[in-house]
């Protein structure tokens, strides 16, 4: 989709994906070695009462689910960043997650007429509807007729 195809208020829903304990442990041993992510016994004695996924793993899973929707695969030109990341509830082994993406704002570039910035609000939830994480991203998206970005 190109910049002009997006409208404030549009909502997109991803497929669901589960995080299983071996994947949680593997990620944590490599990137987030806090005991409640890496050690079953220590996690059981923690305030969480068991292993939970790293928030960063949850964020990466949500990012992948968003990319799979293909919203800007032919028009994306990068991102200047994200805002308002909140980890609301822990993600436990077996939780099935999906992402709801809403278009929050559109801003055509003043200096580069071939693109604009779309601000997306992301809500990540379990199958029972409980929200586990929210965040906003800004994505630079080509305008129609601008062609595919080089790179």
ROGU-987204 format. One record per residue (C-alpha): y, x, z. Coordinates in steps of 0.1 Angstrom, whole numbers, padded with zeros to 4 digits, always signed. Layout:
ROGU-987204
YXZ/...
//
This chain:
ROGU-987204
+0000+0000+0000/+0035+0012-0008/+0065+0008+0014/+0077-0025-0002/+0043-0042+0005/+0048-0040+0043/+0067-0067+0062/+0077-0068+0098/+0052-0089+0117/+0022-0081+0094/-0010-0076+0114/-0041-0057+0103/-0074-0055+0122/-0099-0027+0121/-0137-0027+0123/-0153-0021+0157/-0168+0012+0167/-0187+0021+0199/-0183+0052+0220/-0217+0063+0234/-0222+0087+0263/-0235+0117+0243/-0203+0116+0221/-0181+0112+0252/-0198+0142+0269/-0197+0164+0237/-0160+0157+0231/-0151+0163+0268/-0171+0196+0270/-0151+0209+0240/-0116+0194+0246/-0111+0177+0280/-0133+0192+0306/-0122+0171+0336/-0153+0162+0357/-0151+0125+0352/-0155+0132+0315/-0182+0159+0316/-0203+0155+0348/-0223+0124+0354/-0227+0130+0391/-0191+0140+0397/-0179+0110+0376/-0200+0086+0397/-0182+0099+0428/-0148+0097+0411/-0124+0067+0413/-0138+0056+0379/-0174+0053+0393/-0189+0068+0362/-0183+0087+0329/-0152+0077+0310/-0140+0088+0276/-0110+0111+0273/-0079+0093+0264/-0075+0118+0235/-0109+0109+0222/-0100+0072+0224/-0068+0080+0205/-0087+0099+0178/-0112+0071+0174/-0083+0046+0170/-0067+0068+0145/-0099+0070+0125/-0104+0033+0126/-0068+0028+0114/-0073+0053+0085/-0105+0034+0075/-0083+0004+0069/-0067+0023+0040/-0032+0009+0047/-0013+0040+0034/-0041+0062+0019/-0025+0062-0015/+0011+0063-0003/+0012+0082+0030/+0035+0112+0032/+0029+0123+0068/+0043+0112+0101/+0073+0123+0122/+0054+0114+0154/+0043+0087+0178/+0058+0070+0208/+0049+0049+0239/+0013+0060+0242/-0003+0043+0272/-0039+0045+0285/-0043+0012+0302/-0080+0010+0310/-0108+0035+0310/-0132+0035+0280/-0168+0036+0292/-0200+0045+0273/-0210+0017+0250/-0175+0001+0248/-0169-0012+0213/-0133-0007+0203/-0111-0021+0175/-0075-0016+0166/-0049-0042+0159/-0020-0027+0139/+0013-0046+0136/+0043-0036+0115/+0072-0033+0139/+0100-0019+0117/+0108-0008+0082/+0135+0018+0074/+0141+0030+0038/+0151+0066+0037/+0188+0071+0030/+0184+0107+0017/+0151+0103-0002/+0149+0071-0022/+0113+0076-0030/+0102+0068+0006/+0106+0049+0038/+0094+0049+0073/+0072+0022+0087/+0068+0019+0125/+0034+0005+0135/+0024-0008+0169/-0013-0001+0177/-0033-0021+0203/-0068-0008+0210/-0092-0033+0227/-0128-0037+0238/-0150-0065+0224/-0142-0086+0255/-0105-0085+0245/-0093-0061+0273/-0066-0038+0260/-0075-0001+0267/-0046+0017+0249/-0014+0010+0231/+0009+0033+0211/+0034+0033+0182/+0034+0055+0151/+0059+0062+0124/+0045+0068+0090/+0065+0081+0060/+0053+0059+0030/+0061+0063-0007/+0080+0035-0024/+0063+0018-0053/+0070+0036-0086/+0074+0069-0068/+0039+0080-0076/+0014+0097-0053/+0030+0123-0031/+0022+0159-0041/+0002+0179-0017/
//
